Amino acid sequence: MSEDQELTVPSPAPGASRSTRTTAALVWARGVWDVVVLEAKQRLRSRGWYIVLALWFVLTGLVTGLTWAAFTAQQRANQLTPGAPALSEPGSLIFEVVLLFVLFLASVVTPALSASAVNGDRSQGTLAVLQASLLRPGQILAGKMVAAWLAAIVLLAAASPFLIVGVVLGRLSPAYVLIAVGALTVELGVICALGTALSALAARPLFSIVVTYLVVAMLCVGTIVAFAFGASILGRGTLQANVYGVTSLHSNGSAPAYGCTGSLRDVQVVHTERVAWLLSMNPYVVVADAIPYPDRSGTLAPVPQGAAEVISQAARVALAGPEAVTQCVNGQPRPSYLPQQTPLWPLGLGLQCVLAGALLWGARRALVTPARRLARGTRVA
């Protein structure tokens, strides 16, 4: 099929009517859906898919039970310790732990679902059949990506009973649940887009799967390592600060006044805000920061509650830098808790989408026929 034959559904002209553009979009979406249906039928015929679902359900249930047991043990220990803080209900803790655990499992399983979507068909000789049809390269690529994304959503649905347990026990609001699950679903889509694009760019399925795992590991672990090294190399500096302590005592027995006291002196700090954008690309930071939590900055000695809040606060402290969180910088008290005002997750999600979009653009070009160059040993039909 030539490049002219590939354009079976011409793009509407800039002056075309709205109905023409709508018809072209519907035809394009119908082609994508046909690829999705084909991929779904192939996956449903595989026995391994159902084994994966069963293992996924068992592992998620095991994590839920361990989280419940750990909460119960900590609650009993606090009851036996005088002055220990009382723990709230375990619902929100179970919900957040299961949600982040699903993200962890998805980062392990999803690359295997998407990273062989294109070159796997090429090695089996079925990709040429799609390329010889009326489908465009963009439709083939989008259909395989959506099919992998739907498979990842099915895995998320398999963990929904345990998420519902956390929702019921914690009496969580529908908005909280929708935002959390929506953020996780979007992250699954990004991982599927990366895997599908790499499967079209690489000639061998094994190579694309390994590279996809490396890219996901780079986002999950490599961003933390790069942040640590970047902060230690580029972030060292000094600030003027004094000491936070008692500034005055009252003879009438009232509580003493606290504030910054003493002379200013140079304090060694690390300017984490210079490389904090690396942390924003971490999928766990994106999901955790998107989950809303109450503002505790007005409470006495505020402490983050829950796994998502801890991750979000750590990323926000790094983004704010030492001038915002180092106590008594320039003689002024600084808060130890940052409210969730300016969201951090759009930056990270935007950088992830730029990376995925660049790979998808290259993958779409790799699927255009006739191909000018093929890798050695590549099967055409």
Solvent accessible surface area in square Angstrom, and as a share of the most:
residue,aa,sasa,rsa
1,M,79,0.35
2,S,49,0.31
3,E,88,0.40
4,D,126,0.65
5,Q,111,0.49
6,E,8,0.04
7,L,104,0.52
8,T,47,0.27
9,V,31,0.18
10,P,99,0.62
11,S,87,0.56
12,P,48,0.30
13,A,62,0.48
14,P,143,0.90
15,G,76,0.73
16,A,23,0.18
17,S,62,0.40
18,R,192,0.70
19,S,78,0.50
20,T,67,0.39
21,R,101,0.37
22,T,67,0.39
23,T,79,0.46
24,A,19,0.15
25,A,60,0.46
26,L,119,0.59
27,V,65,0.37
28,W,92,0.32
29,A,50,0.39
30,R,156,0.57
31,G,6,0.06
32,V,15,0.09
33,W,140,0.49
34,D,66,0.34
35,V,2,0.01
36,V,4,0.02
37,V,47,0.27
38,L,70,0.35
39,E,17,0.08
40,A,42,0.32
41,K,112,0.47
42,Q,72,0.32
43,R,48,0.17
44,L,100,0.50
45,R,175,0.64
46,S,49,0.32
47,R,198,0.72
48,G,36,0.35
49,W,19,0.07
50,Y,111,0.42
51,I,93,0.47
52,V,50,0.29
53,L,37,0.18
54,A,56,0.44
55,L,105,0.52
56,W,7,0.02
57,F,92,0.38
58,V,94,0.54
59,L,77,0.38
60,T,0,0.00
61,G,21,0.20
62,L,104,0.52
63,V,27,0.15
64,T,13,0.07
65,G,40,0.38
66,L,110,0.55
67,T,15,0.09
68,W,112,0.39
69,A,57,0.44
70,A,64,0.50
71,F,22,0.09
72,T,36,0.21
73,A,61,0.47
74,Q,93,0.41
75,Q,61,0.27
76,R,162,0.59
77,A,50,0.39
78,N,22,0.11
79,Q,138,0.61
80,L,154,0.77
81,T,74,0.43
82,P,129,0.81
83,G,86,0.83
84,A,32,0.25
85,P,102,0.64
86,A,102,0.79
87,L,62,0.31
88,S,79,0.51
89,E,68,0.30
90,P,19,0.12
91,G,0,0.00
92,S,36,0.23
93,L,55,0.27
94,I,0,0.00
95,F,0,0.00
96,E,14,0.06
97,V,38,0.22
98,V,0,0.00
99,L,0,0.00
100,L,20,0.10
101,F,41,0.17
102,V,1,0.00
103,L,1,0.01
104,F,100,0.42
105,L,17,0.08
106,A,1,0.01
107,S,11,0.07
108,V,69,0.40
109,V,32,0.19
110,T,0,0.00
111,P,0,0.00
112,A,49,0.38
113,L,25,0.12
114,S,0,0.00
115,A,0,0.00
116,S,34,0.22
117,A,12,0.10
118,V,0,0.00
119,N,0,0.00
120,G,11,0.10
121,D,16,0.08
122,R,35,0.13
123,S,56,0.36
124,Q,126,0.56
125,G,13,0.13
126,T,58,0.34
127,L,3,0.02
128,A,21,0.17
129,V,104,0.60
130,L,22,0.11
131,Q,31,0.14
132,A,75,0.58
133,S,41,0.27
134,L,137,0.68
135,L,27,0.14
136,R,34,0.12
137,P,4,0.03
138,G,17,0.16
139,Q,5,0.02
140,I,1,0.01
141,L,10,0.05
142,A,23,0.18
143,G,0,0.00
144,K,1,0.01
145,M,37,0.16
146,V,43,0.25
147,A,7,0.05
148,A,1,0.01
149,W,75,0.26
150,L,75,0.37
151,A,6,0.05
152,A,2,0.01
153,I,57,0.29
154,V,65,0.38
155,L,2,0.01
156,L,12,0.06
157,A,59,0.46
158,A,22,0.17
159,A,0,0.00
160,S,39,0.25
161,P,60,0.38
162,F,32,0.13
163,L,11,0.06
164,I,103,0.52
165,V,59,0.34
166,G,0,0.00
167,V,36,0.20
168,V,100,0.57
169,L,58,0.29
170,G,9,0.09
171,R,192,0.70
172,L,32,0.16
173,S,59,0.38
174,P,106,0.66
175,A,62,0.48
176,Y,28,0.10
177,V,29,0.17
178,L,129,0.64
179,I,78,0.40
180,A,0,0.00
181,V,41,0.23
182,G,31,0.30
183,A,15,0.12
184,L,0,0.00
185,T,28,0.16
186,V,61,0.35
187,E,1,0.00
188,L,2,0.01
189,G,8,0.08
190,V,11,0.06
191,I,2,0.01
192,C,0,0.00
193,A,7,0.05
194,L,1,0.00
195,G,0,0.00
196,T,0,0.00
197,A,0,0.00
198,L,18,0.09
199,S,0,0.00
200,A,4,0.03
201,L,80,0.40
202,A,12,0.09
203,A,31,0.24
204,R,113,0.41
205,P,36,0.22
206,L,134,0.67
207,F,124,0.52
208,S,0,0.00
209,I,41,0.21
210,V,72,0.42
211,V,36,0.20
212,T,0,0.00
213,Y,78,0.30
214,L,113,0.56
215,V,24,0.14
216,V,6,0.04
217,A,48,0.37
218,M,93,0.41
219,L,3,0.01
220,C,18,0.11
221,V,91,0.52
222,G,24,0.24
223,T,7,0.04
224,I,91,0.46
225,V,69,0.40
226,A,43,0.33
227,F,30,0.13
228,A,56,0.43
229,F,129,0.54
230,G,13,0.13
231,A,7,0.06
232,S,44,0.29
233,I,126,0.64
234,L,111,0.55
235,G,0,0.00
236,R,167,0.61
237,G,20,0.19
238,T,69,0.40
239,L,24,0.12
240,Q,76,0.34
241,A,3,0.02
242,N,21,0.11
243,V,84,0.48
244,Y,103,0.39
245,G,18,0.17
246,V,70,0.40
247,T,69,0.40
248,S,49,0.32
249,L,143,0.71
250,H,88,0.39
251,S,125,0.81
252,N,125,0.64
253,G,70,0.68
254,S,57,0.37
255,A,81,0.63
256,P,46,0.29
257,A,39,0.31
258,Y,126,0.48
259,G,11,0.10
260,C,28,0.17
261,T,55,0.32
262,G,59,0.57
263,S,96,0.62
264,L,86,0.43
265,R,139,0.51
266,D,89,0.46
267,V,37,0.21
268,Q,143,0.64
269,V,17,0.10
270,V,56,0.32
271,H,17,0.08
272,T,29,0.17
273,E,64,0.29
274,R,127,0.46
275,V,11,0.06
276,A,3,0.02
277,W,119,0.42
278,L,32,0.16
279,L,21,0.10
280,S,0,0.00
281,M,26,0.11
282,N,4,0.02
283,P,2,0.01
284,Y,45,0.17
285,V,10,0.06
286,V,4,0.02
287,V,0,0.00
288,A,0,0.00
289,D,2,0.01
290,A,14,0.11
291,I,2,0.01
292,P,48,0.30
293,Y,30,0.12
294,P,82,0.52
295,D,88,0.46
296,R,55,0.20
297,S,49,0.32
298,G,80,0.77
299,T,80,0.46
300,L,175,0.87
301,A,80,0.62
302,P,28,0.17
303,V,91,0.52
304,P,41,0.26
305,Q,100,0.44
306,G,27,0.26
307,A,32,0.25
308,A,1,0.01
309,E,2,0.01
310,V,76,0.44
311,I,48,0.24
312,S,0,0.00
313,Q,9,0.04
314,A,61,0.47
315,A,3,0.02
316,R,19,0.07
317,V,52,0.30
318,A,10,0.08
319,L,71,0.35
320,A,39,0.30
321,G,1,0.01
322,P,10,0.06
323,E,95,0.42
324,A,36,0.28
325,V,38,0.22
326,T,33,0.19
327,Q,70,0.31
328,C,0,0.00
329,V,2,0.01
330,N,93,0.48
331,G,24,0.23
332,Q,102,0.46
333,P,72,0.46
334,R,57,0.21
335,P,70,0.44
336,S,88,0.57
337,Y,3,0.01
338,L,26,0.13
339,P,36,0.23
340,Q,51,0.23
341,Q,142,0.63
342,T,106,0.62
343,P,73,0.46
344,L,5,0.02
345,W,86,0.30
346,P,58,0.36
347,L,82,0.41
348,G,0,0.00
349,L,32,0.16
350,G,34,0.33
351,L,55,0.28
352,Q,1,0.00
353,C,67,0.40
354,V,104,0.60
355,L,53,0.26
356,A,6,0.05
357,G,36,0.34
358,A,63,0.49
359,L,37,0.18
360,L,43,0.21
361,W,168,0.59
362,G,19,0.18
363,A,0,0.00
364,R,86,0.31
365,R,149,0.54
366,A,46,0.36
367,L,1,0.01
368,V,31,0.18
369,T,24,0.14
370,P,75,0.47
371,A,52,0.40
372,R,235,0.86
373,R,219,0.80
374,L,90,0.45
375,A,54,0.42
376,R,230,0.84
377,G,65,0.62
378,T,25,0.14
379,R,126,0.46
380,V,95,0.54
381,A,87,0.68
